[in-house]
Amino acid sequence: MEVYYQEYDPNCAPQVGVPGGSDKEAVKATVSTAAVYKPSRLSDSLSPSPRPFWKRKQFAIPAIVLTTVFIAVTIAVGLVVGLRNAKGATSPPPSSSSPSSSPDRPGYGGGPNKPKTVDDSWAYNGTAISSLTYSPVRDQDSVGTNYVVFYQHSNWEIRRSTWNNSQWHDSSFVTRDAHPGTPLSSYWEGEGDDIRLNLVYVDKNRVLQEIRGSHSGNDWINGTLGELSLVVDPQSAISVQYVGGCRDVNTAWLIYHAGKNNEARVLYWNARTDRWLAGETIEDVSATAGSSGQASDGTWRYYYVSKKTQQLNVVICPDCCSKPNTKWEQDINGPQVASKYGGIAVANVGAPRLLYYFDDKAIIRELNNTYKYPDEAWIEDVSSTLSDGNRGMKSDTNATVGPEGYRVISSVPNGRMSMAAGFRGKIQQLWLFYQSNGTDIKILTRDADAAGRWSPPASLKIGG
């Protein structure tokens, strides 16, 4: 059955108007320079201590004195290393295995302490990407949407790039505590000058961590997620979703791979107590093939790849926000996903949920999951025209394998990606972030109701 559908959601980001009636360009954003937090910088605590400069003098010393000095220095170095290792050791010690790349997974390699190949203009080969979009001012139509992208640099730092005033600004440092190849997931909460950014990653000890910062500053503090000391596979996927008020408490949920028995586990964050609590277990989840959570129309969804069938699956929790005892349950079947490693990204644009994934040829595909639970279905053979918008065929919801979706663009093998749905002026847009050569981050955009009509790729500036 052929259906027409609209990709429009006025709730995913505020609409903005611009002077003169133009619908195409957002004006300069008005962003407060005051940060929400003013703690000690996380970056300061992670920076190496300054080393004194010692002047050399040439003089003769008896051999026995040289030996004594050598022994004393050796003991002192041992004490310093021991103290440094003991300081802040709240998580298990790092694995003795090197974080260098495997034949399956891209990466620059290097030893356990530093990367092998570094260039200021390069992203990490196979970097995870997390993007979000928001408007910093409430109830005003003269402010453009901001886009924020988190990624890993070739030197293993996590960096943040921000789009506002119609341009990308130089990236800013976030943390150097991340494991090479760490997954990344983020969300924002608040309004006006109180917008807070939250980033989840895996640290060098393979422990799941959360840091929090302001949209208008670059100070970051530790959240409470790290207190659980959850050790995870640094190449697995994580996904965090902020869902706002649930039973009068602001709530977020996070799904991570447990690292054994092909299990993913759900955590719930309670804003009132600022604590994360363990929830359900989702079985048969491939750890590294990518996954993504999504929440809309009162239903929470988790898209992942089955370890047994290598097929894209969906589990849903239809009333988790209003009914605490509701369980996650299996939903419609998706296409085959042959890639062992890869990424999945989901954007909500009104009724449709647009799913992006890698096929076995490293091609990013777009798949439309539309309608409300329990009647949702995949839309296949999607096309669009300037006059009629999008159209497609509703797929058979009882099929054992879902449609593969349409081709968007080629990427690097085993790559990652992220999608943010926001506005540019009054035009709702989809922004897709991915890698095309292993050192870059590319950006594809298209307007809503324009399936398949993507702009030429643009490059995100790496470094700064």
C-alpha positions as CSV (number, residue, x, y, z in Angstrom):
1,M,0.0,0.0,0.0
2,E,1.4,3.4,-1.0
3,V,1.4,6.0,1.7
4,Y,2.3,9.7,1.9
5,Y,4.0,10.8,5.1
6,Q,5.5,14.0,6.5
7,E,8.8,14.4,8.2
8,Y,7.9,17.3,10.5
9,D,8.2,17.6,14.2
10,P,7.9,21.1,15.7
11,N,8.8,19.6,19.1
12,C,12.3,18.3,18.2
13,A,13.7,21.8,18.1
14,P,12.2,25.3,18.3
15,Q,11.2,27.0,15.1
16,V,13.0,30.2,14.5
17,G,12.0,33.2,12.3
18,V,14.4,35.7,10.8
19,P,14.1,39.3,9.9
20,G,12.6,40.2,6.5
21,G,10.6,37.0,6.3
22,S,13.4,34.8,5.0
23,D,12.9,31.1,5.9
24,K,16.4,29.9,4.9
25,E,18.8,31.4,7.3
26,A,19.0,31.6,11.1
27,V,20.3,34.8,12.6
28,K,23.1,35.2,15.1
29,A,22.4,33.3,18.3
30,T,22.3,35.2,21.6
31,V,24.2,33.0,24.0
32,S,25.1,34.0,27.5
33,T,28.8,33.8,28.3
34,A,28.1,32.7,31.9
35,A,28.7,29.0,32.5
36,V,26.2,27.0,34.5
37,Y,29.0,25.4,36.4
38,K,32.1,27.0,37.9
39,P,33.9,24.0,39.4
40,S,37.6,23.1,39.0
41,R,38.2,22.0,35.4
42,L,38.2,18.4,34.7
43,S,40.9,19.1,32.2
44,D,43.1,20.5,34.9
45,S,42.9,17.4,37.0
46,L,43.9,15.3,34.0
47,S,46.8,17.4,32.9
48,P,50.3,16.3,33.7
49,S,52.1,18.1,36.5
50,P,54.7,20.7,35.4
51,R,58.2,19.5,35.4
52,P,61.0,21.7,36.7
53,F,63.9,22.6,34.4
54,W,67.3,21.6,35.8
55,K,70.5,23.2,34.7
56,R,73.4,20.8,34.1
57,K,76.9,21.3,35.5
58,Q,79.9,19.3,34.4
59,F,82.1,18.0,37.2
60,A,83.8,14.8,38.3
61,I,82.4,12.4,40.9
62,P,83.9,9.3,42.3
63,A,82.3,6.1,41.0
64,I,80.8,5.2,44.4
65,V,78.9,8.5,44.6
66,L,77.5,8.0,41.1
67,T,76.2,4.6,42.1
68,T,74.6,6.1,45.3
69,V,72.9,8.8,43.3
70,F,71.6,6.3,40.7
71,I,70.1,4.1,43.5
72,A,68.4,7.1,45.2
73,V,66.9,8.4,41.9
74,T,65.6,4.9,41.1
75,I,63.9,4.7,44.5
76,A,62.4,8.2,44.1
77,V,61.0,7.4,40.6
78,G,59.5,4.2,41.9
79,L,57.7,6.1,44.7
80,V,56.4,8.8,42.3
81,V,55.0,6.2,39.9
82,G,53.5,4.3,42.8
83,L,51.8,7.4,44.1
84,R,50.5,8.4,40.7
85,N,49.0,4.9,40.1
86,A,47.4,5.0,43.5
87,K,45.9,8.4,43.1
88,G,42.2,8.3,42.1
89,A,42.2,4.5,41.5
90,T,38.5,4.1,41.8
91,S,38.1,1.8,38.9
92,P,39.9,-1.5,37.8
93,P,43.4,-1.2,36.4
94,P,43.7,-1.0,32.6
95,S,44.0,-4.2,30.7
96,S,47.5,-5.2,29.8
97,S,46.4,-5.7,26.2
98,S,47.3,-2.9,23.8
99,P,44.6,-0.6,22.4
100,S,46.1,-1.0,18.9
101,S,43.8,-1.7,16.0
102,S,42.7,-5.2,15.0
103,P,42.2,-6.5,11.4
104,D,38.5,-5.9,11.9
105,R,38.4,-2.6,13.7
106,P,40.1,0.6,12.4
107,G,42.4,2.6,14.6
108,Y,45.8,4.2,14.8
109,G,47.2,1.8,17.3
110,G,50.1,2.9,19.5
111,G,51.1,1.8,22.9
112,P,48.9,1.8,26.1
113,N,49.9,5.4,26.9
114,K,49.9,7.3,23.6
115,P,48.6,7.1,20.0
116,K,50.9,6.0,17.2
117,T,49.8,8.6,14.6
118,V,48.7,12.1,15.5
119,D,47.8,15.0,13.3
120,D,46.0,18.1,14.5
121,S,43.6,18.0,11.5
122,W,42.7,14.3,11.9
123,A,40.0,12.6,13.8
124,Y,40.5,9.2,15.3
125,N,40.2,6.5,12.6
126,G,36.8,5.0,13.4
127,T,35.8,7.7,15.9
128,A,32.4,7.5,17.5
129,I,30.4,10.6,16.9
130,S,27.6,12.0,19.0
131,S,25.6,15.0,17.9
132,L,22.7,17.1,19.4
133,T,20.8,20.2,18.6
134,Y,19.1,22.8,20.7
135,S,18.1,26.5,20.9
136,P,19.7,28.5,23.8
137,V,16.9,31.0,24.2
138,R,13.3,30.2,25.2
139,D,10.2,31.7,23.6
140,Q,12.1,33.8,21.1
141,D,12.0,33.3,17.3
142,S,15.1,35.3,16.5
143,V,17.6,32.6,17.5
144,G,19.1,29.9,15.4
145,T,19.5,26.3,16.3
146,N,22.9,25.2,17.7
147,Y,24.5,21.9,16.7
148,V,27.1,20.3,18.9
149,V,29.3,17.4,17.8
150,F,31.5,15.3,20.1
151,Y,34.2,13.1,18.6
152,Q,37.6,11.6,19.4
153,H,40.7,13.3,18.0
154,S,43.7,11.4,16.6
155,N,45.5,12.2,19.9
156,W,42.7,10.4,21.8
157,E,41.2,13.6,23.3
158,I,37.5,14.0,23.2
159,R,36.6,17.3,21.5
160,R,33.5,19.3,20.9
161,S,32.6,21.3,17.8
162,T,29.7,23.8,17.8
163,W,27.7,25.4,15.0
164,N,26.1,28.7,15.6
165,N,25.9,32.0,13.8
166,S,25.8,29.9,10.6
167,Q,29.3,28.5,11.0
168,W,31.4,25.9,12.7
169,H,33.7,27.2,15.3
170,D,37.1,25.8,16.4
171,S,36.8,22.6,18.4
172,S,37.3,22.8,22.2
173,F,38.9,20.2,24.5
174,V,36.6,18.1,26.7
175,T,38.7,15.3,28.2
176,R,41.8,13.2,27.6
177,D,40.4,10.4,30.0
178,A,38.8,8.4,27.2
179,H,39.8,5.0,26.0
180,P,40.9,4.9,22.3
181,G,37.9,4.0,20.2
182,T,35.5,4.9,23.0
183,P,31.7,5.0,22.2
184,L,30.1,8.3,22.7
185,S,26.5,9.3,23.5
186,S,25.1,12.7,24.7
187,Y,22.0,14.6,25.6
188,W,21.0,18.1,26.7
189,E,18.6,19.3,29.3
190,G,17.3,22.6,30.7
191,E,16.4,25.9,29.0
192,G,17.8,29.3,28.3
193,D,21.1,30.0,30.1
194,D,20.6,26.8,32.1
195,I,21.1,24.3,29.3
196,R,23.4,21.5,30.3
197,L,25.3,19.1,28.1
198,N,25.9,15.5,29.2
199,L,28.4,13.2,27.6
200,V,28.8,9.5,28.3
201,Y,32.0,7.7,27.3
202,V,34.4,4.8,28.3
203,D,37.5,5.9,30.2
204,K,41.0,4.4,29.9
205,N,40.2,1.9,32.6
206,R,37.2,0.7,30.5
207,V,34.8,2.2,33.0
208,L,31.6,3.9,31.9
209,Q,31.8,7.6,32.7
210,E,29.6,10.7,32.5
211,I,30.7,14.3,32.4
212,R,28.5,17.5,32.5
213,G,29.1,20.9,31.1
214,S,27.4,24.1,30.0
215,H,26.3,25.0,26.5
216,S,28.0,28.4,26.9
217,G,31.2,27.4,28.5
218,N,33.9,24.7,28.5
219,D,34.0,23.6,32.1
220,W,33.3,20.0,32.7
221,I,32.6,18.0,35.9
222,N,32.1,14.4,36.6
223,G,28.5,13.0,36.8
224,T,27.5,10.2,39.0
225,L,27.5,7.4,36.4
226,G,31.1,6.5,37.2
227,E,30.3,5.7,40.8
228,L,28.8,2.4,39.5
229,S,32.2,1.3,38.3
230,L,30.7,-0.5,35.3
231,V,33.5,-2.1,33.2
232,V,32.5,-2.3,29.5
233,D,34.0,-3.2,26.1
234,P,35.4,0.1,24.8
235,Q,34.4,-0.8,21.2
236,S,30.8,-1.5,22.2
237,A,27.9,0.9,21.6
238,I,26.2,3.0,24.3
239,S,23.0,5.1,23.9
240,V,21.6,7.6,26.4
241,Q,18.2,9.3,26.1
242,Y,16.8,12.2,28.2
243,V,13.0,11.9,28.4
244,G,12.2,14.7,30.9
245,G,9.5,14.4,33.5
246,C,8.3,10.8,34.3
247,R,6.0,10.6,37.3
248,D,7.1,14.2,38.2
249,V,10.9,13.3,38.1
250,N,13.2,14.3,35.3
251,T,14.5,11.0,33.9
252,A,17.1,9.7,31.4
253,W,17.8,6.1,30.4
254,L,21.0,4.6,29.1
255,I,21.6,1.2,27.5
256,Y,25.1,-0.3,27.4
257,H,26.5,-3.7,26.5
258,A,27.5,-5.8,29.5
259,G,30.4,-7.5,27.7
260,K,29.2,-11.0,28.2
261,N,26.4,-13.3,27.2
262,N,25.4,-10.9,24.4
263,E,23.4,-8.8,27.0
264,A,22.6,-5.1,27.0
265,R,21.5,-3.6,30.2
266,V,19.3,-0.6,31.0
267,L,20.1,2.1,33.5
268,Y,17.7,4.8,34.7
269,W,18.8,8.3,36.0
270,N,16.7,10.0,38.6
271,A,17.3,13.8,38.6
272,R,16.0,14.2,42.2
273,T,18.5,11.9,43.7
274,D,21.1,12.3,40.8
275,R,21.7,8.5,40.8
276,W,21.7,5.8,38.2
277,L,19.8,2.6,38.9
278,A,20.0,-0.8,37.2
279,G,17.1,-1.9,35.1
280,E,16.2,-4.6,32.7
281,T,18.4,-6.8,30.6
282,I,18.0,-7.1,26.8
283,E,19.3,-10.3,25.3
284,D,20.9,-11.3,22.0
285,V,22.6,-7.9,21.4
286,S,25.7,-7.7,19.2
287,A,28.1,-5.5,21.2
288,T,30.0,-3.8,18.4
289,A,27.5,-3.6,15.5
290,G,25.9,-0.4,16.7
291,S,22.7,0.5,18.6
292,S,20.7,3.6,19.3
293,G,17.9,4.5,21.6
294,Q,15.0,6.8,20.8
295,A,11.9,8.2,22.6
296,S,8.8,9.8,21.2
297,D,5.0,9.6,21.4
298,G,5.2,8.1,24.9
299,T,7.2,5.1,23.6
300,W,10.8,4.3,24.2
301,R,12.7,2.3,21.5
302,Y,16.0,0.6,21.3
303,Y,17.4,-0.4,17.8
304,Y,20.2,-2.9,17.8
305,V,21.7,-5.9,15.8
306,S,20.9,-9.5,16.8
307,K,24.0,-11.5,17.6
308,K,22.3,-14.7,16.4
309,T,20.7,-13.5,13.1
310,Q,22.8,-10.4,12.3
311,Q,19.4,-8.7,11.8
312,L,18.4,-5.3,12.9
313,N,15.8,-5.6,15.7
314,V,13.7,-3.2,17.7
315,V,12.6,-3.5,21.3
316,I,10.1,-1.1,22.8
317,C,8.8,0.0,26.2
318,P,5.4,1.6,25.4
319,D,4.6,3.0,28.8
320,C,7.8,3.1,30.7
321,C,7.5,6.8,31.6
322,S,4.0,6.5,33.1
323,K,4.1,2.9,34.4
324,P,7.3,1.8,36.2
325,N,6.6,-1.9,35.9
326,T,6.2,-1.9,32.1
327,K,8.7,-4.2,30.4
328,W,10.7,-3.9,27.2
329,E,9.3,-6.1,24.4
330,Q,10.2,-7.2,20.9
331,D,8.8,-5.2,18.0
332,I,9.0,-5.5,14.2
333,N,11.9,-7.2,12.4
334,G,14.4,-5.2,10.3
335,P,16.9,-5.9,7.5
336,Q,20.1,-8.0,7.6
337,V,23.1,-6.1,8.9
338,A,26.2,-8.1,7.9
339,S,28.8,-5.6,9.3
340,K,30.4,-6.9,12.5
341,Y,31.3,-3.3,13.5
342,G,29.4,-0.2,12.7
343,G,27.0,2.5,13.9
344,I,23.3,3.1,14.1
345,A,21.7,6.5,14.4
346,V,18.0,7.5,14.8
347,A,16.3,10.9,14.3
348,N,12.7,11.6,15.2
349,V,10.9,13.9,12.7
350,G,7.2,13.8,13.6
351,A,5.6,10.4,13.0
352,P,8.6,8.9,11.1
353,R,11.6,7.7,13.0
354,L,14.5,7.8,10.5
355,L,17.0,5.0,11.1
356,Y,20.5,5.1,9.6
357,Y,22.8,2.1,9.5
358,F,25.8,0.6,7.6
359,D,25.3,-2.3,5.2
360,D,28.0,-4.8,4.4
361,K,29.5,-2.5,1.7
362,A,30.0,0.4,4.1
363,I,27.1,2.3,2.6
364,I,24.9,4.3,4.9
365,R,21.2,3.6,4.4
366,E,18.1,5.4,5.6
367,L,15.2,3.3,6.8
368,N,11.8,4.9,7.8
369,N,10.0,3.5,10.8
370,T,6.7,5.2,11.1
371,Y,3.2,5.1,12.8
372,K,2.6,4.7,16.5
373,Y,2.9,1.6,18.5
374,P,1.4,-1.0,18.1
375,D,0.8,-0.2,14.4
376,E,4.3,1.0,13.4
377,A,5.8,-0.3,10.2
378,W,8.8,0.2,7.9
379,I,8.3,2.3,4.7
380,E,10.1,1.0,1.6
381,D,10.7,2.3,-1.9
382,V,10.8,5.9,-0.5
383,S,10.9,8.8,-2.9
384,S,10.0,12.5,-2.8
385,T,9.0,15.3,-5.2
386,L,9.1,19.1,-4.7
387,S,5.3,19.3,-5.0
388,D,4.1,16.2,-3.1
389,G,6.7,15.5,-0.5
390,N,7.6,12.0,0.5
391,R,5.9,8.8,-0.5
392,G,6.6,5.1,-0.1
393,M,5.1,1.6,0.4
394,K,4.1,0.3,3.8
395,S,6.0,-3.0,4.3
396,D,4.5,-6.2,5.7
397,T,4.8,-6.0,9.5
398,N,4.7,-9.8,9.7
399,A,7.7,-10.3,7.4
400,T,10.7,-12.1,8.9
401,V,13.1,-9.7,7.3
402,G,12.4,-6.0,6.9
403,P,13.3,-3.7,3.9
404,E,16.9,-2.4,3.6
405,G,16.0,1.2,3.0
406,Y,17.6,3.5,0.4
407,R,21.2,4.4,-0.1
408,V,22.5,7.7,1.3
409,I,26.3,7.7,0.8
410,S,29.4,5.5,1.1
411,S,31.5,5.7,4.2
412,V,34.6,3.9,5.7
413,P,34.3,0.2,6.6
414,N,33.2,-0.3,10.2
415,G,32.6,3.4,10.7
416,R,30.3,5.3,13.1
417,M,27.8,8.1,12.5
418,S,25.4,10.4,14.2
419,M,22.2,12.2,13.3
420,A,20.7,15.5,14.6
421,A,17.4,16.8,13.5
422,G,17.0,20.6,14.0
423,F,16.1,23.7,12.2
424,R,17.7,26.2,9.9
425,G,15.5,29.2,9.9
426,K,12.0,27.8,9.7
427,I,13.1,24.8,7.6
428,Q,13.5,21.6,9.6
429,Q,16.7,19.8,8.6
430,L,18.5,16.5,9.1
431,W,22.2,16.6,9.7
432,L,24.2,13.4,9.3
433,F,27.8,13.1,10.6
434,Y,30.1,10.4,9.4
435,Q,33.7,9.6,8.2
436,S,34.6,9.3,4.5
437,N,38.3,8.5,4.8
438,G,39.1,7.6,8.4
439,T,40.6,10.9,9.4
440,D,37.8,13.3,8.6
441,I,34.2,14.0,9.7
442,K,31.8,14.8,6.9
443,I,28.3,16.4,7.1
444,L,25.3,15.7,4.9
445,T,22.1,17.7,5.3
446,R,18.7,17.6,3.8
447,D,15.4,19.3,4.4
448,A,12.5,17.4,5.9
449,D,10.0,16.1,3.4
450,A,12.8,15.7,0.9
451,A,13.9,12.1,1.2
452,G,16.9,11.3,-1.0
453,R,17.7,14.9,-1.8
454,W,20.9,15.5,0.2
455,S,23.3,18.4,0.0
456,P,26.9,17.8,-1.2
457,P,29.1,16.6,1.7
458,A,30.8,19.3,3.8
459,S,33.7,18.9,6.2
460,L,33.7,19.5,9.9
461,K,36.9,21.3,10.9
462,I,39.0,19.0,13.0
463,G,41.4,20.5,15.6
464,G,41.4,24.2,16.2
